[in-house]
């Protein structure tokens, strides 16, 4: 593990402050859950906890089913990375960071549907091949934990999502959110 040169002391309540530079780099926001564990060498490790990660196998199967049903590539992401997908290549999506576009949709807690106005929103940071058609935040226990996104390939003709595509993505996001609450 690479040393950062930053040292913090534990206070009388057992708390430690994670420096702002590290929080920014790791995209740790106030209220984000962290998993704390130790390794065999006695190191204490803080890892961002992804609630969607608990449903990884299930989310992957759900994405595959949605893709087969709708014919549109599907991506399921947590607040930081793509966790499940179907209809897009593994190289373009697997564990890639989400774009600022999808982050703002999650923050707004509003559904996004593509309009034929020439403006494209992207799912994966730095990848302009995968364009959002429809995106719905996954909300569990009042918190946004991710999103379900129906996509289009930027190299093909673009269209607005139809009502069926929108309803499928809404249903998937609602269902995954309810699964996390149980």
C-alpha positions in Angstrom: 0.0 0.0 0.0 1.3 3.4 -0.9 2.0 5.8 1.9 0.2 9.2 1.6 2.4 11.1 4.2 -0.7 12.1 6.1 -0.9 11.1 9.8 -4.1 11.4 11.9 -4.6 10.7 15.6 -7.6 8.9 17.1 -9.6 11.2 19.3 -11.0 10.3 22.8 -14.2 8.9 21.2 -12.3 6.6 18.8 -12.7 8.7 15.7 -10.2 9.5 13.0 -10.6 12.1 10.3 -10.1 11.0 6.7 -8.2 13.9 5.0 -10.2 15.9 2.5 -7.7 15.1 -0.3 -8.3 11.3 0.2 -12.1 11.8 0.5 -12.1 13.8 -2.8 -9.9 11.2 -4.6 -11.9 8.3 -3.4 -15.3 10.1 -3.9 -16.2 9.7 -0.2 -19.0 12.0 0.7 -20.6 12.9 4.0 -22.8 10.0 5.1 -21.2 7.4 2.8 -20.9 4.0 4.5 -17.4 2.6 5.0 -16.5 -1.0 5.6 -13.8 -1.4 8.1 -11.7 -4.6 8.4 -8.2 -5.8 9.1 -5.7 -7.9 7.2 -3.2 -10.5 8.5 -0.5 -7.9 8.8 -2.6 -5.9 11.3 -3.5 -3.1 9.0 -6.8 -1.4 9.4 -8.5 -0.9 6.0 -11.4 1.4 5.2 -13.3 0.5 2.0 -16.3 2.3 0.5 -19.3 0.1 1.1 -21.6 -0.5 -1.9 -25.1 -1.6 -0.9 -25.7 -2.6 -4.6 -22.6 -4.9 -4.2 -24.7 -7.0 -1.9 -27.0 -7.7 -4.8 -24.3 -8.2 -7.5 -25.4 -11.6 -8.7 -29.0 -10.6 -8.6 -28.4 -7.2 -10.3 -26.5 -9.0 -13.1 -29.3 -11.4 -13.7 -31.8 -8.5 -13.7 -29.7 -6.5 -16.2 -29.6 -9.6 -18.5 -33.3 -10.1 -18.3 -34.0 -6.4 -19.0 -31.7 -6.5 -22.0 -33.4 -9.6 -23.4 -36.8 -8.1 -22.8 -36.2 -4.6 -24.1 -33.4 -5.1 -26.6 -31.6 -2.1 -25.0 -28.3 -2.5 -23.2 -28.7 -2.1 -19.5 -26.2 -0.8 -16.8 -26.7 -1.0 -13.1 -24.4 1.2 -11.1 -23.8 2.2 -7.5 -22.9 5.8 -6.7 -19.4 5.4 -8.0 -18.9 2.5 -10.4 -20.7 0.2 -12.8 -21.6 -3.0 -11.0 -23.7 -5.0 -13.5 -24.5 -4.7 -17.2 -25.8 -6.6 -20.2 -25.6 -5.8 -23.9 -22.3 -3.8 -23.6 -18.8 -5.1 -23.6 -17.1 -6.0 -20.4 -14.0 -3.9 -21.4 -16.2 -0.7 -21.7 -18.1 -1.1 -18.4 -16.7 -3.6 -15.9 -16.0 -1.7 -12.6 -15.6 1.6 -14.5 -16.3 4.9 -12.8 -19.7 6.5 -13.5 -19.8 9.8 -15.4 -20.6 13.2 -13.8 -23.8 13.0 -15.9 -25.1 10.0 -14.1 -23.9 11.3 -10.7 -26.0 14.5 -11.2 -29.1 12.4 -12.1 -28.6 10.4 -8.9 -28.2 13.5 -6.9 -31.4 15.0 -8.4 -33.3 11.9 -7.5 -35.2 12.4 -10.8 -35.6 10.1 -13.8 -33.8 11.1 -17.0 -35.1 10.4 -20.5 -33.2 11.2 -23.6 -34.6 13.9 -25.9 -33.7 14.2 -29.6 -32.1 17.6 -29.1 -28.5 16.5 -30.0 -27.3 16.6 -26.4 -26.0 13.3 -25.1 -25.5 12.2 -21.5 -23.0 9.4 -20.8 -22.9 6.6 -18.3 -19.2 5.7 -18.0 -16.6 8.4 -17.2 -14.5 9.1 -20.3 -16.5 6.8 -22.6 -18.7 8.6 -25.1 -19.8 5.4 -26.9 -22.4 4.6 -24.3 -25.2 7.1 -24.3 -28.1 7.2 -21.7 -31.5 6.6 -23.1 -33.3 6.4 -19.7 -31.9 6.5 -16.1 -33.7 6.0 -12.8 -32.0 6.4 -9.4 -32.2 3.4 -7.0 -33.5 4.7 -3.7 -33.4 2.5 -0.6 -34.4 3.7 2.9 -34.5 7.2 1.6 -30.9 7.2 0.3 -29.8 7.1 -3.3 -27.6 4.0 -3.7 -27.3 3.7 -7.4 -29.1 3.8 -10.7 -30.5 1.6 -13.5 -29.7 2.9 -17.0 -31.0 1.9 -20.4 -28.4 2.8 -23.0 -27.8 3.4 -26.7 -24.7 3.1 -28.8 -23.6 6.6 -29.9 -22.5 5.2 -33.2 -26.0 4.1 -34.1 -29.1 6.2 -34.8 -30.4 7.7 -31.6 -34.0 7.8 -30.5 -36.0 8.8 -27.5 -37.0 5.9 -25.2 -40.6 4.6 -25.5 -43.0 4.1 -22.6 -42.2 0.4 -22.2 -38.5 1.1 -21.9 -39.1 3.8 -19.3 -41.5 1.6 -17.3 -39.0 -1.4 -17.3 -36.2 0.8 -16.0 -38.4 2.4 -13.4 -39.6 -1.0 -12.2 -36.1 -2.3 -12.0 -34.8 0.6 -9.9 -37.8 0.4 -7.6 -37.4 -3.4 -7.2 -33.7 -3.2 -6.5 -34.3 -0.5 -3.9 -36.9 -2.6 -2.2 -34.6 -5.6 -2.2 -32.0 -3.6 -0.3 -34.6 -2.6 2.4 -35.3 -6.2 3.2 
